[in-house]
Amino acid sequence: MRRASSAILGCVEPVVRGMGYELVGVEYGGGSGNGLLRVYIDAADGIDVDDCAAVSERVSAALDVDEPIRDAYTLEVSSPGINRPLFEAADFERFSGQQAFVRIAAGAIPEGRKRFKGVLGGVEGVSLLIEVDDETWRLPLDAVEEAHLVVEL
């Protein structure tokens, strides 16, 4: 799964925010009749199945009107869960000091490494900081392919 296009986001975001929910992020993967559109929502009091159903109904209607996705797809609306996905620079700032997993695009840094699990250190300019084994890595935000919090129980 990867971040949804700006056309999809532009259709989903006003609906979710207009209903009073936080839009955590939107992912879209697949295509050719088997796509999956995943919308993560949150609220101060948490999210339950009724919230997800209500948002799903409204988002589905908006997507039917705007048609940012031409192929058949499945819409899934959920809470971010304990391993909350991270999408924007503000997410990396908000959860600074917490454990996270980050995967970046191949070749994004000279060292060639792609996967990082460590403590988020926030954002500096166009880079996110993550400390792994007492070493701080500067990763380009635009190279992040996947990122989520890691909760160790």
Secondary structure, DSSP 8 states (H G I E B T S, - for coil): -EE--HHHHHHHHHHHHHTT-EEEEEEEE--TT-EEEEEEEE-TT---HHHHHHHHHHHHHHHHHH----S-EEEEEE---TT-B--SHHHHHHTTTSEEEEEE-TTSSTT---EEEEEEEEEETTEEEEEETTEEEEEEGGGEEEEEE----
